[in-house]
Amino acid sequence: MTFKTTREPSKSRAATKSTRFKQSIGQSTSSHRRPSRRRKTEDVKPKVSIAERKVIIFNKPFDTLSQFTDGDGRKTLADFIPIKDVYAAGRLDRDSEGLLILTNDGILQARLTQPNSKSEKTYWVQVDGAPSEDDIQKLRDGVTLKDGPTLPAKVTRMDAPDVWERNPPVRFRANIPTTWLSITLIEGRNRQVRRMTANIGFPTLRLIRASMGQFTLSNLQPGEWELLPADHPALIR
C-alpha cells in the first residue's frame, strides 16, 4: 500500500511563500529607493568649467525659429550663429523678436528658465488699442487663461522704444491707437504675453524680449550675436 505524505509539501509551500514574501519586500524596498536616487541625479545639472562654458546673446529677428534645424526651409539659428554645441535657454516665438540666450551650461539654462528660480523676463509689447489703468491692473494681478491663472506681473505703460523697424512692418488699423507696455514675468508659458493681452481685449501687435535675468540686448541689432567673456558680470555665480 502506498501512503501519500502531506506535511512535507506543506512545509515546502510555506518555505516558498516565505521566500517569495521576502523577495517581495526586498523588491518593494528597492523600488522605493531607486526613484529617489534617480530624482537626486536629475536635480544635479552637469557643471561646465569656465574654460568650456559658452554663453551667447542673440537678437533674434522676426520670422526666425529658436532652433538650429527645420525641415520646411524656414529661418533658424543656424542662419546666423556658427558656434556648435549651444542651445537656447527657453524659446522665443517665431513672430517675436529680441533677446535669446544660447549656452552649453545646463545650470545657467535652468536658472533662466525654471519657474522656481524666479528669473525675470521683460518684454516690450505693442498692443492694439489704448488699455486703461484698470486694464493694466488686471495684467498685474494675473488673468485666467485656458491653462490656468497667470502669476502677478510687473506691467507699466512706456514710450515707444528706440528700436529697429520690423521687417515686415506691423499692420495698423486706421484711426486705432497703439500702446507700448513693459511686461515682466517669471513664468514662460507658450505665447503667454500674447494670450494675456488678448485676454483683456488688446491683441499684441509686436513683441520684443528686452532682458532675461541679468542679460540684456545691449546694442545688438536683429541677427547680431555676441559670445560673452568669462568675466561678464551676468556670468558670475
C-alpha positions as a Markdown table, in Angstrom:
| # | Residue | x | y | z |
|---|---|---|---|---|
| 1 | Met | 0.0 | 0.0 | 0.0 |
| 2 | Thr | 1.3 | 3.5 | -0.9 |
| 3 | Phe | 0.9 | 6.3 | 1.6 |
| 4 | Lys | 0.8 | 10.0 | 0.5 |
| 5 | Thr | 2.7 | 12.4 | 2.7 |
| 6 | Thr | 1.0 | 15.8 | 3.3 |
| 7 | Arg | 3.3 | 17.5 | 5.8 |
| 8 | Glu | 6.4 | 17.8 | 3.7 |
| 9 | Pro | 4.8 | 19.5 | 0.7 |
| 10 | Ser | 3.1 | 21.8 | 3.1 |
| 11 | Lys | 6.4 | 22.9 | 4.6 |
| 12 | Ser | 7.8 | 23.3 | 1.1 |
| 13 | Arg | 4.9 | 25.6 | 0.1 |
| 14 | Ala | 5.3 | 27.6 | 3.3 |
| 15 | Ala | 9.0 | 28.0 | 2.6 |
| 16 | Thr | 8.3 | 29.0 | -0.9 |
| 17 | Lys | 5.7 | 31.5 | 0.2 |
| 18 | Ser | 8.1 | 32.9 | 2.8 |
| 19 | Thr | 10.9 | 33.2 | 0.2 |
| 20 | Arg | 8.5 | 35.0 | -2.1 |
| 21 | Phe | 7.4 | 37.3 | 0.7 |
| 22 | Lys | 11.0 | 38.2 | 1.5 |
| 23 | Gln | 11.7 | 38.7 | -2.2 |
| 24 | Ser | 8.6 | 40.9 | -2.5 |
| 25 | Ile | 9.7 | 43.0 | 0.5 |
| 26 | Gly | 13.2 | 43.3 | -1.0 |
| 27 | Gln | 11.8 | 44.3 | -4.4 |
| 28 | Ser | 9.4 | 46.8 | -2.8 |
| 29 | Thr | 12.1 | 48.4 | -0.7 |
| 30 | Ser | 14.4 | 48.5 | -3.7 |
| 31 | Ser | 11.8 | 50.1 | -5.9 |
| 32 | His | 11.2 | 52.8 | -3.3 |
| 33 | Arg | 14.9 | 53.6 | -3.2 |
| 34 | Arg | 15.7 | 53.7 | -6.9 |
| 35 | Pro | 13.3 | 56.6 | -7.9 |
| 36 | Ser | 14.8 | 58.8 | -5.2 |
| 37 | Arg | 18.3 | 58.1 | -6.5 |
| 38 | Arg | 17.1 | 59.0 | -10.0 |
| 39 | Arg | 15.4 | 62.2 | -8.8 |
| 40 | Lys | 18.6 | 63.2 | -7.0 |
| 41 | Thr | 20.6 | 62.6 | -10.2 |
| 42 | Glu | 18.2 | 64.6 | -12.3 |
| 43 | Asp | 18.3 | 67.5 | -9.9 |
| 44 | Val | 22.1 | 67.8 | -10.2 |
| 45 | Lys | 22.8 | 69.6 | -13.5 |
| 46 | Pro | 26.2 | 68.8 | -15.1 |
| 47 | Lys | 28.7 | 71.5 | -14.4 |
| 48 | Val | 30.7 | 73.2 | -17.1 |
| 49 | Ser | 34.0 | 74.7 | -16.4 |
| 50 | Ile | 34.7 | 78.4 | -17.1 |
| 51 | Ala | 37.1 | 77.4 | -19.9 |
| 52 | Glu | 34.4 | 75.2 | -21.5 |
| 53 | Arg | 31.4 | 77.4 | -20.9 |
| 54 | Lys | 29.8 | 79.2 | -23.9 |
| 55 | Val | 27.2 | 81.9 | -23.5 |
| 56 | Ile | 25.8 | 83.8 | -26.5 |
| 57 | Ile | 23.4 | 86.7 | -26.5 |
| 58 | Phe | 21.5 | 87.0 | -29.8 |
| 59 | Asn | 18.9 | 89.4 | -31.1 |
| 60 | Lys | 16.5 | 87.1 | -32.8 |
| 61 | Pro | 14.9 | 88.6 | -35.8 |
| 62 | Phe | 11.2 | 88.4 | -36.6 |
| 63 | Asp | 10.2 | 85.2 | -38.6 |
| 64 | Thr | 13.1 | 83.2 | -37.2 |
| 65 | Leu | 12.8 | 79.9 | -35.3 |
| 66 | Ser | 14.5 | 79.4 | -31.9 |
| 67 | Gln | 16.2 | 76.2 | -33.1 |
| 68 | Phe | 19.0 | 75.2 | -35.4 |
| 69 | Thr | 17.2 | 72.9 | -37.8 |
| 70 | Asp | 13.9 | 72.9 | -39.7 |
| 71 | Gly | 12.5 | 70.7 | -42.4 |
| 72 | Asp | 10.4 | 73.4 | -44.0 |
| 73 | Gly | 13.1 | 75.8 | -45.1 |
| 74 | Arg | 12.3 | 78.5 | -42.5 |
| 75 | Lys | 15.0 | 80.7 | -41.0 |
| 76 | Thr | 16.7 | 79.1 | -38.0 |
| 77 | Leu | 19.5 | 80.0 | -35.6 |
| 78 | Ala | 21.9 | 78.2 | -38.0 |
| 79 | Asp | 21.4 | 81.1 | -40.5 |
| 80 | Phe | 23.1 | 83.4 | -38.0 |
| 81 | Ile | 25.2 | 81.6 | -35.4 |
| 82 | Pro | 28.1 | 79.3 | -36.5 |
| 83 | Ile | 29.0 | 78.1 | -33.0 |
| 84 | Lys | 28.2 | 74.5 | -32.2 |
| 85 | Asp | 27.1 | 72.7 | -29.0 |
| 86 | Val | 24.9 | 75.5 | -27.7 |
| 87 | Tyr | 21.2 | 75.5 | -27.2 |
| 88 | Ala | 18.5 | 78.1 | -26.5 |
| 89 | Ala | 17.7 | 78.8 | -22.9 |
| 90 | Gly | 13.9 | 79.0 | -23.3 |
| 91 | Arg | 12.2 | 79.8 | -26.5 |
| 92 | Leu | 11.1 | 82.9 | -28.3 |
| 93 | Asp | 8.2 | 82.6 | -30.7 |
| 94 | Arg | 8.8 | 82.8 | -34.4 |
| 95 | Asp | 6.8 | 86.0 | -34.6 |
| 96 | Ser | 8.6 | 87.6 | -31.6 |
| 97 | Glu | 11.9 | 89.4 | -31.6 |
| 98 | Gly | 14.7 | 90.2 | -29.3 |
| 99 | Leu | 16.9 | 88.6 | -26.7 |
| 100 | Leu | 17.7 | 84.9 | -26.9 |
| 101 | Ile | 20.4 | 83.3 | -24.7 |
| 102 | Leu | 22.2 | 80.3 | -26.1 |
| 103 | Thr | 24.6 | 78.2 | -23.9 |
| 104 | Asn | 26.1 | 74.8 | -23.2 |
| 105 | Asp | 25.7 | 75.4 | -19.4 |
| 106 | Gly | 22.9 | 73.4 | -18.0 |
| 107 | Ile | 22.9 | 75.2 | -14.7 |
| 108 | Leu | 22.6 | 78.6 | -16.3 |
| 109 | Gln | 19.9 | 77.3 | -18.6 |
| 110 | Ala | 17.8 | 76.1 | -15.6 |
| 111 | Arg | 18.4 | 79.3 | -13.7 |
| 112 | Leu | 17.0 | 81.3 | -16.6 |
| 113 | Thr | 14.0 | 79.1 | -17.5 |
| 114 | Gln | 12.8 | 77.2 | -14.4 |
| 115 | Pro | 9.8 | 78.9 | -12.7 |
| 116 | Asn | 11.2 | 78.2 | -9.2 |
| 117 | Ser | 14.3 | 80.2 | -10.0 |
| 118 | Lys | 12.0 | 83.3 | -10.4 |
| 119 | Ser | 14.3 | 84.7 | -13.1 |
| 120 | Glu | 12.6 | 87.8 | -14.6 |
| 121 | Lys | 12.0 | 88.2 | -18.3 |
| 122 | Thr | 11.0 | 91.6 | -19.6 |
| 123 | Tyr | 9.1 | 92.2 | -22.8 |
| 124 | Trp | 8.3 | 95.4 | -24.7 |
| 125 | Val | 4.9 | 94.9 | -26.1 |
| 126 | Gln | 3.0 | 97.0 | -28.6 |
| 127 | Val | -0.8 | 96.3 | -28.3 |
| 128 | Asp | -3.7 | 97.3 | -30.5 |
| 129 | Gly | -5.7 | 100.0 | -28.7 |
| 130 | Ala | -5.3 | 102.0 | -25.5 |
| 131 | Pro | -5.7 | 99.9 | -22.3 |
| 132 | Ser | -6.9 | 101.8 | -19.3 |
| 133 | Glu | -5.2 | 101.7 | -15.9 |
| 134 | Asp | -7.8 | 99.2 | -14.8 |
| 135 | Asp | -7.0 | 97.0 | -17.8 |
| 136 | Ile | -3.3 | 97.1 | -17.0 |
| 137 | Gln | -4.0 | 96.3 | -13.3 |
| 138 | Lys | -5.7 | 93.1 | -14.5 |
| 139 | Leu | -2.4 | 92.0 | -16.0 |
| 140 | Arg | -0.6 | 92.9 | -12.8 |
| 141 | Asp | -2.9 | 90.9 | -10.7 |
| 142 | Gly | -2.9 | 87.9 | -13.1 |
| 143 | Val | -5.5 | 86.8 | -15.6 |
| 144 | Thr | -7.0 | 83.4 | -16.1 |
| 145 | Leu | -6.0 | 81.6 | -19.3 |
| 146 | Lys | -7.0 | 78.2 | -20.6 |
| 147 | Asp | -4.1 | 76.6 | -18.8 |
| 148 | Gly | -4.8 | 78.4 | -15.5 |
| 149 | Pro | -4.3 | 81.8 | -13.9 |
| 150 | Thr | -1.1 | 83.7 | -14.5 |
| 151 | Leu | 1.2 | 84.8 | -11.7 |
| 152 | Pro | 1.2 | 88.5 | -10.8 |
| 153 | Ala | 3.3 | 90.5 | -13.3 |
| 154 | Lys | 5.1 | 93.9 | -13.4 |
| 155 | Val | 3.3 | 96.0 | -16.1 |
| 156 | Thr | 3.9 | 99.6 | -16.9 |
| 157 | Arg | 3.0 | 101.9 | -19.8 |
| 158 | Met | 6.1 | 103.0 | -21.7 |
| 159 | Asp | 7.1 | 105.3 | -24.6 |
| 160 | Ala | 7.8 | 103.6 | -27.9 |
| 161 | Pro | 11.3 | 102.2 | -27.6 |
| 162 | Asp | 14.1 | 103.4 | -29.8 |
| 163 | Val | 14.5 | 100.1 | -31.7 |
| 164 | Trp | 14.8 | 98.8 | -35.3 |
| 165 | Glu | 12.0 | 98.8 | -37.8 |
| 166 | Arg | 10.3 | 95.4 | -38.1 |
| 167 | Asn | 10.5 | 93.6 | -41.4 |
| 168 | Pro | 7.7 | 93.2 | -42.5 |
| 169 | Pro | 6.2 | 96.2 | -40.6 |
| 170 | Val | 3.4 | 95.8 | -38.2 |
| 171 | Arg | -0.1 | 96.2 | -39.8 |
| 172 | Phe | -2.0 | 99.0 | -38.1 |
| 173 | Arg | -5.7 | 99.7 | -38.1 |
| 174 | Ala | -6.7 | 103.1 | -39.3 |
| 175 | Asn | -7.8 | 105.5 | -36.5 |
| 176 | Ile | -6.9 | 102.9 | -33.8 |
| 177 | Pro | -4.1 | 103.9 | -31.4 |
| 178 | Thr | -1.4 | 101.6 | -30.3 |
| 179 | Thr | 0.2 | 101.4 | -26.8 |
| 180 | Trp | 3.6 | 100.1 | -25.7 |
| 181 | Leu | 3.7 | 98.2 | -22.4 |
| 182 | Ser | 6.7 | 96.8 | -20.4 |
| 183 | Ile | 5.7 | 93.4 | -19.1 |
| 184 | Thr | 7.9 | 91.5 | -16.7 |
| 185 | Leu | 7.2 | 87.8 | -15.9 |
| 186 | Ile | 8.8 | 85.0 | -14.0 |
| 187 | Glu | 6.8 | 82.4 | -16.0 |
| 188 | Gly | 7.4 | 81.2 | -19.5 |
| 189 | Arg | 4.2 | 79.6 | -20.9 |
| 190 | Asn | 3.6 | 79.1 | -24.6 |
| 191 | Arg | 2.7 | 82.5 | -26.1 |
| 192 | Gln | 1.9 | 83.8 | -22.7 |
| 193 | Val | 2.2 | 87.5 | -23.2 |
| 194 | Arg | 0.1 | 87.5 | -26.3 |
| 195 | Arg | -2.6 | 85.5 | -24.6 |
| 196 | Met | -2.5 | 87.8 | -21.6 |
| 197 | Thr | -3.1 | 91.0 | -23.6 |
| 198 | Ala | -5.7 | 89.3 | -25.8 |
| 199 | Asn | -7.5 | 88.3 | -22.5 |
| 200 | Ile | -8.0 | 91.9 | -21.6 |
| 201 | Gly | -9.1 | 92.9 | -25.2 |
| 202 | Phe | -5.9 | 94.3 | -26.5 |
| 203 | Pro | -4.1 | 92.0 | -29.0 |
| 204 | Thr | -0.3 | 92.1 | -29.2 |
| 205 | Leu | 1.0 | 93.6 | -32.5 |
| 206 | Arg | 4.7 | 93.4 | -31.8 |
| 207 | Leu | 6.7 | 91.7 | -29.0 |
| 208 | Ile | 10.4 | 92.3 | -28.2 |
| 209 | Arg | 12.1 | 90.5 | -25.3 |
| 210 | Ala | 14.5 | 93.1 | -23.8 |
| 211 | Ser | 16.0 | 91.1 | -20.9 |
| 212 | Met | 16.4 | 87.7 | -19.2 |
| 213 | Gly | 17.7 | 87.7 | -15.7 |
| 214 | Gln | 20.9 | 89.8 | -15.8 |
| 215 | Phe | 21.2 | 89.6 | -19.5 |
| 216 | Thr | 20.1 | 92.4 | -21.9 |
| 217 | Leu | 20.0 | 93.1 | -25.6 |
| 218 | Ser | 22.7 | 95.8 | -25.3 |
| 219 | Asn | 23.2 | 97.4 | -28.7 |
| 220 | Leu | 22.7 | 94.3 | -30.8 |
| 221 | Gln | 20.7 | 94.7 | -34.0 |
| 222 | Pro | 18.5 | 91.9 | -35.4 |
| 223 | Gly | 20.6 | 88.9 | -36.4 |
| 224 | Glu | 23.6 | 90.1 | -34.5 |
| 225 | Trp | 25.1 | 88.0 | -31.6 |
| 226 | Glu | 27.9 | 88.2 | -29.1 |
| 227 | Leu | 29.9 | 85.5 | -27.3 |
| 228 | Leu | 30.2 | 86.8 | -23.7 |
| 229 | Pro | 33.6 | 86.7 | -22.0 |
| 230 | Ala | 34.0 | 84.6 | -18.9 |
| 231 | Asp | 34.3 | 87.6 | -16.6 |
| 232 | His | 31.0 | 89.1 | -17.8 |
| 233 | Pro | 29.0 | 90.4 | -14.7 |
| 234 | Ala | 26.0 | 88.3 | -15.6 |
| 235 | Leu | 28.1 | 85.1 | -15.6 |
| 236 | Ile | 29.4 | 85.4 | -12.0 |
| 237 | Arg | 27.8 | 82.8 | -9.9 |
